[in-house]
Amino acid sequence: MDSIQSVPSAPNESIIQGTILDIQRCPEGLGFVWQVKVIESQDVIEYANFATRHIGKEINILIHPELKKFFVVGDKIVAHIFFQGDEKGGAFFLIGDKIEMVKPDPI
């Protein structure tokens, strides 16, 4: 019986703009899972952009527990993320502390 090998995702990074819809603790208690509605996705040179297909949709982003920046539901953000997984599933992860609030347009 042949076993089917999983194919890991290609190297990828995306810079997304979105709105935080929900914040939950990770089931294991380390870090958080943010549900974010993706408004825009920008390419990062030399990397595939896996977030493009999620524009207008919601994604979950895993946030590591060392993040020192504070965000709440409703915040509009710009975040540098990557996808890790295979054809069976995976997740988006925040890269380091590369996340900022979207600055409001001047009046």
N, CA, C and O atoms as CSV, one atom per row, in Angstrom:
chain,resi,resn,atom,element,x,y,z
A,1,MET,N,N,0.845,-1.181,0.000
A,1,MET,CA,C,0.000,0.000,0.000
A,1,MET,C,C,0.887,1.239,0.000
A,1,MET,O,O,1.725,1.410,0.885
A,2,ASP,N,N,0.701,2.091,-0.985
A,2,ASP,CA,C,1.482,3.318,-1.082
A,2,ASP,C,C,0.882,4.385,-0.180
A,2,ASP,O,O,-0.334,4.561,-0.115
A,3,SER,N,N,1.764,5.090,0.511
A,3,SER,CA,C,1.275,6.210,1.313
A,3,SER,C,C,1.394,7.485,0.485
A,3,SER,O,O,2.354,7.663,-0.265
A,4,ILE,N,N,0.430,8.349,0.625
A,4,ILE,CA,C,0.418,9.609,-0.105
A,4,ILE,C,C,1.189,10.635,0.711
A,4,ILE,O,O,0.884,10.880,1.878
A,5,GLN,N,N,2.183,11.224,0.084
A,5,GLN,CA,C,2.997,12.244,0.748
A,5,GLN,C,C,2.344,13.612,0.597
A,5,GLN,O,O,1.829,13.945,-0.470
A,6,SER,N,N,2.365,14.402,1.664
A,6,SER,CA,C,1.874,15.768,1.602
A,6,SER,C,C,2.939,16.646,0.963
A,6,SER,O,O,4.137,16.407,1.114
A,7,VAL,N,N,2.489,17.652,0.256
A,7,VAL,CA,C,3.401,18.604,-0.358
A,7,VAL,C,C,3.293,19.909,0.417
A,7,VAL,O,O,2.235,20.537,0.419
A,8,PRO,N,N,4.384,20.331,1.084
A,8,PRO,CA,C,4.311,21.571,1.851
A,8,PRO,C,C,4.124,22.779,0.932
A,8,PRO,O,O,4.494,22.747,-0.241
A,9,SER,N,N,3.548,23.834,1.483
A,9,SER,CA,C,3.310,25.039,0.696
A,9,SER,C,C,4.639,25.656,0.261
A,9,SER,O,O,5.661,25.529,0.937
A,10,ALA,N,N,4.590,26.318,-0.875
A,10,ALA,CA,C,5.763,27.018,-1.390
A,10,ALA,C,C,6.088,28.196,-0.474
A,10,ALA,O,O,5.219,28.674,0.256
A,11,PRO,N,N,7.339,28.666,-0.511
A,11,PRO,CA,C,7.663,29.868,0.260
A,11,PRO,C,C,6.719,30.997,-0.151
A,11,PRO,O,O,6.511,31.239,-1.339
A,12,ASN,N,N,6.159,31.676,0.828
A,12,ASN,CA,C,5.173,32.706,0.533
A,12,ASN,C,C,5.140,33.758,1.625
A,12,ASN,O,O,5.439,33.473,2.785
A,13,GLU,N,N,4.780,34.954,1.254
A,13,GLU,CA,C,4.556,36.051,2.191
A,13,GLU,C,C,3.561,37.000,1.554
A,13,GLU,O,O,3.492,37.116,0.330
A,14,SER,N,N,2.795,37.675,2.385
A,14,SER,CA,C,1.810,38.646,1.922
A,14,SER,C,C,1.756,39.791,2.928
A,14,SER,O,O,2.000,39.602,4.120
A,15,ILE,N,N,1.437,40.960,2.433
A,15,ILE,CA,C,1.143,42.089,3.313
A,15,ILE,C,C,-0.334,42.396,3.104
A,15,ILE,O,O,-0.749,42.830,2.030
A,16,ILE,N,N,-1.111,42.164,4.143
A,16,ILE,CA,C,-2.556,42.359,4.026
A,16,ILE,C,C,-3.008,43.594,4.790
A,16,ILE,O,O,-2.378,44.021,5.758
A,17,GLN,N,N,-4.100,44.142,4.332
A,17,GLN,CA,C,-4.830,45.143,5.087
A,17,GLN,C,C,-6.169,44.509,5.397
A,17,GLN,O,O,-6.788,43.903,4.524
A,18,GLY,N,N,-6.620,44.644,6.632
A,18,GLY,CA,C,-7.874,44.022,7.003
A,18,GLY,C,C,-8.430,44.564,8.299
A,18,GLY,O,O,-7.866,45.468,8.914
A,19,THR,N,N,-9.550,43.990,8.697
A,19,THR,CA,C,-10.229,44.374,9.936
A,19,THR,C,C,-10.315,43.165,10.849
A,19,THR,O,O,-10.721,42.084,10.421
A,20,ILE,N,N,-9.935,43.347,12.106
A,20,ILE,CA,C,-10.017,42.262,13.088
A,20,ILE,C,C,-11.486,42.065,13.468
A,20,ILE,O,O,-12.141,42.986,13.954
A,21,LEU,N,N,-11.993,40.849,13.238
A,21,LEU,CA,C,-13.387,40.533,13.548
A,21,LEU,C,C,-13.542,39.802,14.874
A,21,LEU,O,O,-14.578,39.911,15.529
A,22,ASP,N,N,-12.512,39.055,15.272
A,22,ASP,CA,C,-12.595,38.268,16.505
A,22,ASP,C,C,-11.177,37.945,16.973
A,22,ASP,O,O,-10.263,37.800,16.161
A,23,ILE,N,N,-11.007,37.836,18.277
A,23,ILE,CA,C,-9.730,37.461,18.882
A,23,ILE,C,C,-10.006,36.366,19.901
A,23,ILE,O,O,-10.810,36.544,20.816
A,24,GLN,N,N,-9.334,35.232,19.737
A,24,GLN,CA,C,-9.487,34.104,20.667
A,24,GLN,C,C,-8.106,33.596,21.069
A,24,GLN,O,O,-7.143,33.724,20.312
A,25,ARG,N,N,-8.018,33.021,22.263
A,25,ARG,CA,C,-6.776,32.344,22.663
A,25,ARG,C,C,-6.633,31.069,21.842
A,25,ARG,O,O,-7.623,30.414,21.515
A,26,CYS,N,N,-5.399,30.727,21.514
A,26,CYS,CA,C,-5.159,29.448,20.836
A,26,CYS,C,C,-5.614,28.319,21.749
A,26,CYS,O,O,-5.509,28.438,22.970
A,27,PRO,N,N,-6.113,27.236,21.186
A,27,PRO,CA,C,-6.565,26.121,22.016
A,27,PRO,C,C,-5.490,25.609,22.972
A,27,PRO,O,O,-5.802,25.159,24.075
A,28,GLU,N,N,-4.238,25.677,22.556
A,28,GLU,CA,C,-3.140,25.213,23.414
A,28,GLU,C,C,-2.764,26.246,24.465
A,28,GLU,O,O,-1.954,25.963,25.348
A,29,GLY,N,N,-3.352,27.459,24.381
A,29,GLY,CA,C,-3.078,28.501,25.366
A,29,GLY,C,C,-1.899,29.382,25.029
A,29,GLY,O,O,-1.629,30.339,25.754
A,30,LEU,N,N,-1.178,29.092,23.943
A,30,LEU,CA,C,-0.026,29.906,23.557
A,30,LEU,C,C,-0.391,30.781,22.369
A,30,LEU,O,O,-0.598,30.285,21.261
A,31,GLY,N,N,-0.468,32.072,22.605
A,31,GLY,CA,C,-0.787,32.985,21.526
A,31,GLY,C,C,-2.279,33.126,21.297
A,31,GLY,O,O,-3.102,32.722,22.119
A,32,PHE,N,N,-2.604,33.717,20.145
A,32,PHE,CA,C,-3.987,34.023,19.818
A,32,PHE,C,C,-4.297,33.658,18.376
A,32,PHE,O,O,-3.405,33.522,17.540
A,33,VAL,N,N,-5.579,33.506,18.114
A,33,VAL,CA,C,-6.074,33.348,16.745
A,33,VAL,C,C,-6.955,34.561,16.476
A,33,VAL,O,O,-7.940,34.800,17.173
A,34,TRP,N,N,-6.578,35.327,15.443
A,34,TRP,CA,C,-7.375,36.469,15.048
A,34,TRP,C,C,-8.144,36.111,13.786
A,34,TRP,O,O,-7.574,35.568,12.839
A,35,GLN,N,N,-9.422,36.412,13.771
A,35,GLN,CA,C,-10.212,36.292,12.558
A,35,GLN,C,C,-10.183,37.681,11.911
A,35,GLN,O,O,-10.592,38.671,12.518
A,36,VAL,N,N,-9.695,37.733,10.675
A,36,VAL,CA,C,-9.495,39.010,9.988
A,36,VAL,C,C,-10.179,38.979,8.632
A,36,VAL,O,O,-10.029,38.017,7.879
A,37,LYS,N,N,-10.935,40.034,8.318
A,37,LYS,CA,C,-11.495,40.179,6.974
A,37,LYS,C,C,-10.449,40.889,6.132
A,37,LYS,O,O,-10.044,42.009,6.445
A,38,VAL,N,N,-10.012,40.232,5.057
A,38,VAL,CA,C,-8.959,40.761,4.195
A,38,VAL,C,C,-9.565,41.772,3.229
A,38,VAL,O,O,-10.483,41.451,2.475
A,39,ILE,N,N,-9.043,42.993,3.258
A,39,ILE,CA,C,-9.513,44.063,2.385
A,39,ILE,C,C,-8.598,44.180,1.165
A,39,ILE,O,O,-9.055,44.451,0.055
A,40,GLU,N,N,-7.307,43.974,1.388
A,40,GLU,CA,C,-6.319,44.149,0.327
A,40,GLU,C,C,-5.133,43.231,0.618
A,40,GLU,O,O,-4.860,42.908,1.774
A,41,SER,N,N,-4.440,42.818,-0.424
A,41,SER,CA,C,-3.254,41.984,-0.258
A,41,SER,C,C,-2.184,42.449,-1.236
A,41,SER,O,O,-2.436,42.581,-2.434
A,42,GLN,N,N,-0.997,42.693,-0.716
A,42,GLN,CA,C,0.125,43.133,-1.548
A,42,GLN,C,C,1.179,42.042,-1.619
A,42,GLN,O,O,1.392,41.290,-0.667
A,43,ASP,N,N,1.835,41.976,-2.774
A,43,ASP,CA,C,2.925,41.024,-2.962
A,43,ASP,C,C,4.149,41.443,-2.167
A,43,ASP,O,O,4.362,42.625,-1.898
A,44,VAL,N,N,4.948,40.454,-1.799
A,44,VAL,CA,C,6.279,40.659,-1.251
A,44,VAL,C,C,7.225,40.098,-2.306
A,44,VAL,O,O,7.085,38.946,-2.716
A,45,ILE,N,N,8.178,40.898,-2.742
A,45,ILE,CA,C,9.067,40.511,-3.839
A,45,ILE,C,C,9.681,39.132,-3.583
A,45,ILE,O,O,10.153,38.837,-2.485
A,46,GLU,N,N,9.660,38.304,-4.618
A,46,GLU,CA,C,10.248,36.968,-4.656
A,46,GLU,C,C,9.456,35.903,-3.895
A,46,GLU,O,O,9.943,34.787,-3.710
A,47,TYR,N,N,8.244,36.236,-3.453
A,47,TYR,CA,C,7.424,35.261,-2.736
A,47,TYR,C,C,6.038,35.157,-3.382
A,47,TYR,O,O,5.519,36.134,-3.923
A,48,ALA,N,N,5.457,33.977,-3.317
A,48,ALA,CA,C,4.066,33.794,-3.729
A,48,ALA,C,C,3.178,34.526,-2.719
A,48,ALA,O,O,3.504,34.608,-1.535
A,49,ASN,N,N,2.049,35.055,-3.208
A,49,ASN,CA,C,1.092,35.764,-2.357
A,49,ASN,C,C,-0.156,34.893,-2.208
A,49,ASN,O,O,-1.046,34.927,-3.057
A,50,PHE,N,N,-0.215,34.116,-1.128
A,50,PHE,CA,C,-1.343,33.203,-0.922
A,50,PHE,C,C,-2.582,33.907,-0.367
A,50,PHE,O,O,-3.658,33.311,-0.336
A,51,ALA,N,N,-2.455,35.161,0.070
A,51,ALA,CA,C,-3.602,35.870,0.644
A,51,ALA,C,C,-4.485,36.500,-0.425
A,51,ALA,O,O,-5.632,36.846,-0.141
A,52,THR,N,N,-3.978,36.658,-1.652
A,52,THR,CA,C,-4.752,37.309,-2.711
A,52,THR,C,C,-6.106,36.652,-2.910
A,52,THR,O,O,-7.110,37.342,-3.091
A,53,ARG,N,N,-6.145,35.336,-2.879
A,53,ARG,CA,C,-7.415,34.643,-3.124
A,53,ARG,C,C,-8.410,34.793,-1.973
A,53,ARG,O,O,-9.538,34.307,-2.057
A,54,HIS,N,N,-7.991,35.464,-0.901
A,54,HIS,CA,C,-8.866,35.656,0.259
A,54,HIS,C,C,-9.379,37.091,0.382
A,54,HIS,O,O,-10.026,37.426,1.374
A,55,ILE,N,N,-9.100,37.949,-0.614
A,55,ILE,CA,C,-9.597,39.329,-0.555
A,55,ILE,C,C,-11.129,39.295,-0.496
A,55,ILE,O,O,-11.782,38.620,-1.291
A,56,GLY,N,N,-11.680,40.035,0.459
A,56,GLY,CA,C,-13.128,40.059,0.665
A,56,GLY,C,C,-13.625,38.928,1.550
A,56,GLY,O,O,-14.818,38.845,1.844
A,57,LYS,N,N,-12.724,38.063,1.973
A,57,LYS,CA,C,-13.092,36.914,2.814
A,57,LYS,C,C,-12.406,37.021,4.174
A,57,LYS,O,O,-11.605,37.921,4.424
A,58,GLU,N,N,-12.746,36.081,5.031
A,58,GLU,CA,C,-12.162,36.039,6.373
A,58,GLU,C,C,-11.103,34.950,6.440
A,58,GLU,O,O,-11.277,33.857,5.901
A,59,ILE,N,N,-9.993,35.272,7.120
A,59,ILE,CA,C,-8.942,34.286,7.371
A,59,ILE,C,C,-8.620,34.303,8.855
A,59,ILE,O,O,-8.901,35.278,9.552
A,60,ASN,N,N,-8.032,33.222,9.330
A,60,ASN,CA,C,-7.504,33.178,10.684
A,60,ASN,C,C,-6.002,33.376,10.613
A,60,ASN,O,O,-5.323,32.785,9.774
A,61,ILE,N,N,-5.488,34.218,11.510
A,61,ILE,CA,C,-4.051,34.461,11.598
A,61,ILE,C,C,-3.606,34.078,12.999
A,61,ILE,O,O,-4.171,34.551,13.985
A,62,LEU,N,N,-2.597,33.224,13.088
A,62,LEU,CA,C,-2.046,32.834,14.384
A,62,LEU,C,C,-1.031,33.886,14.823
A,62,LEU,O,O,-0.113,34.238,14.083
A,63,ILE,N,N,-1.221,34.375,16.039
A,63,ILE,CA,C,-0.396,35.444,16.605
A,63,ILE,C,C,0.406,34.864,17.763
A,63,ILE,O,O,-0.160,34.294,18.696
A,64,HIS,N,N,1.713,35.012,17.698
A,64,HIS,CA,C,2.578,34.437,18.739
A,64,HIS,C,C,2.417,35.197,20.068
A,64,HIS,O,O,2.071,36.378,20.063
A,65,PRO,N,N,2.662,34.535,21.188
A,65,PRO,CA,C,2.403,35.150,22.498
A,65,PRO,C,C,3.359,36.289,22.854
A,65,PRO,O,O,3.078,37.046,23.783
A,66,GLU,N,N,4.478,36.432,22.142
A,66,GLU,CA,C,5.445,37.489,22.467
A,66,GLU,C,C,5.094,38.842,21.861
A,66,GLU,O,O,5.789,39.823,22.124
A,67,LEU,N,N,4.031,38.924,21.053
A,67,LEU,CA,C,3.672,40.194,20.427
A,67,LEU,C,C,3.366,41.216,21.518
A,67,LEU,O,O,2.505,40.986,22.366
A,68,LYS,N,N,4.066,42.334,21.495
A,68,LYS,CA,C,3.918,43.367,22.531
A,68,LYS,C,C,2.942,44.465,22.126
A,68,LYS,O,O,2.620,45.336,22.934
A,69,LYS,N,N,2.471,44.433,20.885
A,69,LYS,CA,C,1.518,45.434,20.422
A,69,LYS,C,C,0.107,44.986,20.801
A,69,LYS,O,O,-0.177,43.790,20.875
A,70,PHE,N,N,-0.779,45.968,21.043
A,70,PHE,CA,C,-2.121,45.666,21.522
A,70,PHE,C,C,-3.159,46.045,20.470
A,70,PHE,O,O,-3.143,47.158,19.945
A,71,PHE,N,N,-4.060,45.114,20.167
A,71,PHE,CA,C,-5.115,45.340,19.183
A,71,PHE,C,C,-6.424,44.791,19.749
A,71,PHE,O,O,-6.427,43.904,20.603
A,72,VAL,N,N,-7.532,45.338,19.252
A,72,VAL,CA,C,-8.855,44.895,19.685
A,72,VAL,C,C,-9.731,44.653,18.456
A,72,VAL,O,O,-9.405,45.076,17.346
A,73,VAL,N,N,-10.843,43.967,18.682
A,73,VAL,CA,C,-11.820,43.723,17.616
A,73,VAL,C,C,-12.251,45.072,17.048
A,73,VAL,O,O,-12.527,46.016,17.788
A,74,GLY,N,N,-12.302,45.142,15.717
A,74,GLY,CA,C,-12.681,46.368,15.024
A,74,GLY,C,C,-11.502,47.160,14.494
A,74,GLY,O,O,-11.672,48.018,13.627
A,75,ASP,N,N,-10.285,46.879,15.013
A,75,ASP,CA,C,-9.107,47.589,14.526
A,75,ASP,C,C,-8.841,47.237,13.069
A,75,ASP,O,O,-8.996,46.090,12.648
A,76,LYS,N,N,-8.439,48.244,12.314
A,76,LYS,CA,C,-8.004,48.041,10.937
A,76,LYS,C,C,-6.481,47.950,10.967
A,76,LYS,O,O,-5.809,48.804,11.547
A,77,ILE,N,N,-5.949,46.912,10.340
A,77,ILE,CA,C,-4.526,46.609,10.458
A,77,ILE,C,C,-3.869,46.413,9.095
A,77,ILE,O,O,-4.534,46.162,8.090
A,78,VAL,N,N,-2.546,46.537,9.095
A,78,VAL,CA,C,-1.692,46.097,7.996
A,78,VAL,C,C,-0.737,45.096,8.625
A,78,VAL,O,O,-0.030,45.423,9.578
A,79,ALA,N,N,-0.713,43.867,8.089
A,79,ALA,CA,C,0.082,42.794,8.697
A,79,ALA,C,C,0.867,42.036,7.644
A,79,ALA,O,O,0.378,41.796,6.540
A,80,HIS,N,N,2.081,41.665,7.994
A,80,HIS,CA,C,2.961,40.857,7.136
A,80,HIS,C,C,2.807,39.408,7.607
A,80,HIS,O,O,3.172,39.075,8.735
A,81,ILE,N,N,2.265,38.552,6.738
A,81,ILE,CA,C,1.918,37.182,7.122
A,81,ILE,C,C,2.488,36.178,6.133
A,81,ILE,O,O,2.947,36.540,5.050
A,82,PHE,N,N,2.449,34.908,6.526
A,82,PHE,CA,C,2.774,33.817,5.613
A,82,PHE,C,C,1.856,32.643,5.909
A,82,PHE,O,O,1.302,32.529,7.002
A,83,PHE,N,N,1.705,31.775,4.919
A,83,PHE,CA,C,0.888,30.576,5.065
A,83,PHE,C,C,1.809,29.384,5.217
A,83,PHE,O,O,2.789,29.245,4.485
A,84,GLN,N,N,1.491,28.524,6.174
A,84,GLN,CA,C,2.243,27.281,6.357
A,84,GLN,C,C,1.246,26.138,6.373
A,84,GLN,O,O,0.262,26.166,7.112
A,85,GLY,N,N,1.509,25.139,5.556
A,85,GLY,CA,C,0.621,23.997,5.499
A,85,GLY,C,C,0.870,23.193,4.240
A,85,GLY,O,O,1.934,23.266,3.626
A,86,ASP,N,N,-0.148,22.419,3.872
A,86,ASP,CA,C,-0.068,21.610,2.662
A,86,ASP,C,C,-1.447,21.588,2.023
A,86,ASP,O,O,-2.325,22.368,2.391
A,87,GLU,N,N,-1.633,20.677,1.049
A,87,GLU,CA,C,-2.916,20.643,0.337
A,87,GLU,C,C,-4.078,20.216,1.233
A,87,GLU,O,O,-5.237,20.372,0.850
A,88,LYS,N,N,-3.787,19.683,2.410
A,88,LYS,CA,C,-4.844,19.251,3.338
A,88,LYS,C,C,-5.272,20.346,4.303
A,88,LYS,O,O,-6.305,20.235,4.963
A,89,GLY,N,N,-4.469,21.409,4.382
A,89,GLY,CA,C,-4.820,22.490,5.296
A,89,GLY,C,C,-3.592,23.186,5.824
A,89,GLY,O,O,-2.463,22.812,5.506
A,90,GLY,N,N,-3.816,24.187,6.620
A,90,GLY,CA,C,-2.723,24.957,7.196
A,90,GLY,C,C,-3.276,26.230,7.809
A,90,GLY,O,O,-4.472,26.337,8.083
A,91,ALA,N,N,-2.385,27.196,8.023
A,91,ALA,CA,C,-2.803,28.436,8.667
A,91,ALA,C,C,-1.889,29.576,8.254
A,91,ALA,O,O,-0.750,29.372,7.835
A,92,PHE,N,N,-2.426,30.786,8.386
A,92,PHE,CA,C,-1.620,31.989,8.219
A,92,PHE,C,C,-1.008,32.345,9.568
A,92,PHE,O,O,-1.624,32.151,10.616
A,93,PHE,N,N,0.209,32.866,9.521
A,93,PHE,CA,C,0.940,33.263,10.721
A,93,PHE,C,C,1.449,34.689,10.550
A,93,PHE,O,O,1.857,35.078,9.455
A,94,LEU,N,N,1.427,35.469,11.630
A,94,LEU,CA,C,2.044,36.787,11.635
A,94,LEU,C,C,3.560,36.601,11.643
A,94,LEU,O,O,4.075,35.738,12.355
A,95,ILE,N,N,4.277,37.401,10.858
A,95,ILE,CA,C,5.736,37.359,10.844
A,95,ILE,C,C,6.249,38.352,11.886
A,95,ILE,O,O,6.061,39.561,11.748
A,96,GLY,N,N,6.897,37.833,12.928
A,96,GLY,CA,C,7.466,38.687,13.972
A,96,GLY,C,C,6.455,39.642,14.553
A,96,GLY,O,O,5.371,39.239,14.976
A,97,ASP,N,N,6.822,40.935,14.573
A,97,ASP,CA,C,5.884,41.957,15.065
A,97,ASP,C,C,5.522,42.917,13.937
A,97,ASP,O,O,5.274,44.100,14.167
A,98,LYS,N,N,5.497,42.384,12.707
A,98,LYS,CA,C,5.239,43.203,11.523
A,98,LYS,C,C,3.737,43.431,11.332
A,98,LYS,O,O,3.110,42.890,10.422
A,99,ILE,N,N,3.193,44.254,12.229
A,99,ILE,CA,C,1.780,44.598,12.177
A,99,ILE,C,C,1.618,46.011,12.735
A,99,ILE,O,O,2.247,46.390,13.723
A,100,GLU,N,N,0.749,46.777,12.064
A,100,GLU,CA,C,0.500,48.166,12.475
A,100,GLU,C,C,-0.979,48.466,12.292
A,100,GLU,O,O,-1.684,47.792,11.540
A,101,MET,N,N,-1.425,49.486,12.995
A,101,MET,CA,C,-2.786,49.998,12.796
A,101,MET,C,C,-2.793,50.771,11.477
A,101,MET,O,O,-1.799,51.399,11.112
A,102,VAL,N,N,-3.923,50.720,10.768
A,102,VAL,CA,C,-4.090,51.548,9.576
A,102,VAL,C,C,-4.344,52.968,10.066
A,102,VAL,O,O,-5.216,53.211,10.901
A,103,LYS,N,N,-3.572,53.886,9.534
A,103,LYS,CA,C,-3.756,55.266,9.922
A,103,LYS,C,C,-4.988,55.833,9.212
A,103,LYS,O,O,-5.147,55.635,8.008
A,104,PRO,N,N,-5.855,56.530,9.938
A,104,PRO,CA,C,-7.056,57.095,9.308
A,104,PRO,C,C,-6.683,58.158,8.275
A,104,PRO,O,O,-5.656,58.826,8.400
A,105,ASP,N,N,-7.520,58.305,7.265
A,105,ASP,CA,C,-7.298,59.340,6.256
A,105,ASP,C,C,-7.455,60.719,6.897
A,105,ASP,O,O,-8.349,60.932,7.716
A,106,PRO,N,N,-6.577,61.653,6.517
A,106,PRO,CA,C,-6.736,63.010,7.076
A,106,PRO,C,C,-8.007,63.667,6.548
A,106,PRO,O,O,-8.443,63.400,5.428
A,107,ILE,N,N,-8.577,64.505,7.353
A,107,ILE,CA,C,-9.846,65.162,6.976
A,107,ILE,C,C,-9.558,66.359,6.089
A,107,ILE,O,O,-10.484,67.048,5.663
